[in-house]
Amino acid sequence: MAAVVFHFDMNRPSSAVAGGVAGTAILSLLMILTEVQTRSQIRIFDVIARFVGLPGHAVIGFVLFVAAGVFAWPLLFVALEPYIPGGPDPAQRGIVLAAVLWIVFVITGRGSIGWPLVIVYAGLTLIAHLAYGFTLGAVYAHFRKPST
C-alpha cells in the first residue's frame, strides 16, 4: 500500500515561519535539557531579558526567544538563503545559519556558569542550535513553493 504524502505550496516567508515554529519547539526542548544539565544556572529567558535591558523580566525574555525563533531568524534565513553556503539543500543552509547564531548565543548567553559546566553548556546549546537550523531548513524546503 502506497503512502499518501500531502504537500502544501506556501510562499517562502510562510514556509520559513513554519520551519521556525518547528525549529523553536525542538530548540526549546533541548534548551530545557541544557537547563537541567547545568542545574538551572543559565536561566536563558532571564539572560535574554537582561540583554535587551529588562533584567528580572523572564516572561519578556521568553516572548523574545519565541519571536526570534519563529519570525526573526526564519525571515533572515529567507533573505540570506541564496548567499548561505551549504549547497542547494535548505537544511544544510539552516545548519550554517544556526551555527553563526550559536556563536553569538554562546558568547552572550552563558550567564554566570563556570568551568566545567560551561563545556556542557556549549556542547548542548550547539546541538540545540544545529537541530533548530536543520529543522528550520528542512520544513522550509518541504513547504516552499518550487521556483519555476
SVG drawing of the C-alpha trace seen along z (x, -y; Angstrom):
<svg xmlns="http://www.w3.org/2000/svg" viewBox="-3 -48 40 50">
<polyline fill="none" stroke="black" stroke-width="0.4" points="0.0,0.0 1.5,-3.4 1.7,-6.1 -0.1,-9.3 2.0,-12.4 0.5,-15.8 2.5,-18.8 1.2,-22.3 2.6,-25.1 3.3,-28.1 5.3,-31.2 8.8,-31.5 8.3,-33.6 5.3,-31.5 7.4,-28.3 10.2,-29.8 7.9,-30.7 6.5,-27.2 10.1,-26.0 10.7,-28.5 7.8,-27.1 9.0,-23.5 12.6,-24.5 11.7,-26.6 9.8,-23.7 12.9,-21.5 15.2,-24.2 13.0,-24.8 13.1,-21.1 16.8,-21.0 17.3,-24.2 15.2,-22.7 17.6,-19.7 20.5,-22.3 18.9,-24.0 18.5,-20.6 22.1,-19.6 23.5,-22.9 21.4,-22.8 19.3,-25.8 22.3,-28.1 21.8,-29.6 18.2,-30.9 18.1,-31.6 15.0,-33.8 16.5,-36.0 19.6,-36.3 17.6,-37.4 15.7,-40.0 18.9,-41.3 20.5,-41.5 17.7,-43.9 17.9,-45.9 15.0,-44.5 16.6,-42.4 14.2,-40.4 11.5,-40.1 11.9,-36.5 8.4,-36.5 9.6,-39.2 12.8,-37.1 10.6,-34.1 8.5,-36.2 11.6,-37.5 13.1,-34.0 9.9,-32.7 9.6,-35.7 13.2,-35.5 12.9,-31.7 9.6,-31.8 9.9,-35.1 13.2,-36.9 15.7,-34.1 13.4,-32.4 12.8,-35.7 16.6,-36.4 17.1,-32.9 14.8,-33.7 16.6,-36.9 20.1,-35.3 19.4,-31.8 20.9,-32.3 24.1,-33.5 24.5,-30.9 27.0,-28.2 25.7,-24.6 24.7,-23.8 21.2,-23.7 19.8,-21.9 18.0,-24.4 18.5,-22.1 22.3,-22.4 22.0,-26.1 19.8,-26.3 22.6,-24.5 25.1,-27.1 22.9,-30.0 22.2,-28.3 26.0,-27.8 26.5,-31.5 23.6,-32.2 25.1,-29.8 28.4,-31.6 26.7,-34.8 24.5,-33.0 27.3,-31.1 29.3,-34.3 26.4,-36.4 24.2,-33.9 26.2,-31.8 25.2,-33.7 27.4,-33.1 28.2,-29.4 31.9,-28.5 34.1,-25.5 33.4,-22.6 29.6,-23.3 30.5,-25.8 31.6,-22.9 28.3,-21.1 26.5,-24.4 28.5,-25.0 28.0,-21.4 24.3,-21.1 23.5,-24.6 25.5,-23.8 23.4,-20.6 20.2,-22.6 21.1,-25.3 22.1,-22.8 18.8,-20.9 17.0,-24.3 18.8,-25.2 18.3,-21.7 14.6,-21.7 14.1,-25.3 15.7,-24.5 14.0,-21.1 10.5,-22.3 11.1,-25.4 12.2,-23.1 9.1,-20.9 6.6,-23.7 8.1,-26.3 6.6,-26.8 9.0,-25.4 10.7,-28.1 9.7,-28.0"/>
</svg>
